[in-house]
Amino acid sequence: MKVQALILTGFGINCEEEFAAAYRLAGAEPTIVHLNQVLHGQVSIHDFDILNFPGGFSFGDDLGSGVVLANKLRYRQTSAGGRTLLDDIRQFIADGKFVLGICNGFQVLVKLGLLPNLGGSVTPEVTLTHNASGRYEDRWVKLRVNPRATTPFLKGIDTLEVPVRHGEGRLVVPDDATRQAIEAAGLNCLSYIDANGDGTSTYPFNPNGADLNCAGLCDPSGQVFGLMPHPEAFLSAYNHPDWARRKRQNPELGEEGEGLAIFRNIVEHIQPHPPAPSPAGEGSLLYSAVDGKERLSSNDVEEDKGQYQTAQDHVFTTSKQQWKKLKGWARENRKAPTEAEEALWLRLRREQLGVQFRRQHAIASYIVDFVSIGAKLVVEADGGIHQNPEQAEYDAGRTQLLEEYGFRVLRFANETILKQPQAVIAEIQQALQEQHSKHLIH
Ligand SMILES: NC(=O)CC[C@H](N)C(=O)O
C-alpha cells in the first residue's frame, strides 16, 4: 500500500490541490478532505501516515492568520466522548506519524503550539505576525537548511529556492531563553539567505523580518514540520520565473522543481522504495547481455526449498554458459552459508529493508553473496581470506567489474556482520537510499 497523505481543506484553505500533486509525484496517495469531515468523525486521521495543513486564508485570516483554525482544533469536540482533534493529533504524533504545515498551515501549527513545542505541552511558544514590510509579500526566496536539523522532511537538502506569498510570516520569538532553546535543538530548521548564501535579516531576502531569519520550524521529534514558503508551488522546473533562461544556460537542466524533494523525503522515509530496474539495454550490460534466447526455463534452476528460499522470480544477470558453470557452486553456497552470511540473510530476506535481495546470485562470471537487482546494490560478506593480498586484488577487480555493470558493492568483514549487525544494516539502508536517489536522477 502506498503512503497515505491526508490533506485538509475548507474554510478558505486554497493549496490542497498542489499538495495532492506533490504527494502524487512523490509516489504517495493523497486524500483531500474538508476539515468538517474530520471534525464530524467521518474521516479518521489515524488511517493516514501524514497529516497536512495547506496554505490559504482559513477563516479569512480573522483574528490573525491561522488563529481560528487552531482554536477549532484545540476546542471543537469531535465526538460524544469530548475528544478534540488536537487530542487525536497528539496521538497521531505519539504513534510516530508526520504533520506538515505550509504557510497558513504553518501558522496553524504555530498558533496551536505544535511548533516548536519545546515544552511538549502544545502551548504557543512563538508567534507569526504581520510582515515587517507592512504588506503582503509575493516573491521567490532562498533558504538554507540548518545542518543540525534532524527532521526527515529536509534530509539531504542544503539550499532551496521557493516562493513566499503571505501577509503574516514574521516569526517572533518572545525571549532569549526560547530563542536559545530553539537554536540549541536546531528546531529553526530553515533560514532565509542572501545572494552570498548567508542567513539574513535584510529585506527582501528575508521577506518578513523573521527572528532568527527563520522560515520554518520543526518540533523536537522532527515529525512535525512547518514553513512559510511554498515548496508545493515548485514541483516543476517550469514553475520558476527564470526557467527559460536557466534552460538555455543549461540544456541538461532537470524538469523537477526543487520543492518536490521535501515530499519525496517524507514519503521515502515512511516507505523506502526500491528503484525501478533500468529498462533493458539502457546504459547497462546487465540486461542486454541476457536476451530472451539465453534465458533458462525456471525448471533448470529450481532451487532448494527451505529456510533460505524466498519466493522470487528468477532474474538472469549472466549468460546461459556461465550459469551452467556457476549454478552448482551457487547452490552449494546457498545450502552451506557461513555464519555471517546466514546472520545477514536473516535481516535482508523477505524485503525487510524494502527491497528484494537475492543471495548467491550470479552476475556475469561472479557469484555475489547478496544483491538487490532493483537497487543495483551488491553486499559481500568477507571472511579472513579477503585480507590476503592476492585475494584483495581479485576482490578489487571483481568490484570494478560489478561497478562497470552499474552495481554498487558494499563489503563487510564477517566479524563486523556478527558483532555490529545494526551498523551494517544502517550502512546498507543508507546505500539503498543513495542508490534510490541516484537512479531517480538518471
Ligand atoms: N499563502 C498563505 O497561506 C497565506 C497565509 C496567510 N493568509 C497570510 O497571508 O499570511
PDBQT file of the ligand as one rigid body, heavy atoms in Angstrom, charges set to zero:
ROOT
HETATM    1  N1  LIG A 501      -0.456  31.693   1.257  1.00  0.00    +0.000 N 
HETATM    2  C1  LIG A 501      -0.859  31.615   2.503  1.00  0.00    +0.000 C 
HETATM    3  O1  LIG A 501      -1.056  30.540   3.037  1.00  0.00    +0.000 OA
HETATM    4  C2  LIG A 501      -1.126  32.895   3.205  1.00  0.00    +0.000 C 
HETATM    5  C3  LIG A 501      -1.254  32.721   4.678  1.00  0.00    +0.000 C 
HETATM    6  C4  LIG A 501      -1.958  33.856   5.362  1.00  0.00    +0.000 C 
HETATM    7  N2  LIG A 501      -3.274  34.003   4.861  1.00  0.00    +0.000 N 
HETATM    8  C5  LIG A 501      -1.137  35.108   5.235  1.00  0.00    +0.000 C 
HETATM    9  O2  LIG A 501      -1.437  35.944   4.432  1.00  0.00    +0.000 OA
HETATM   10  O3  LIG A 501      -0.199  35.284   5.923  1.00  0.00    +0.000 OA
ENDROOT
TORSDOF 0
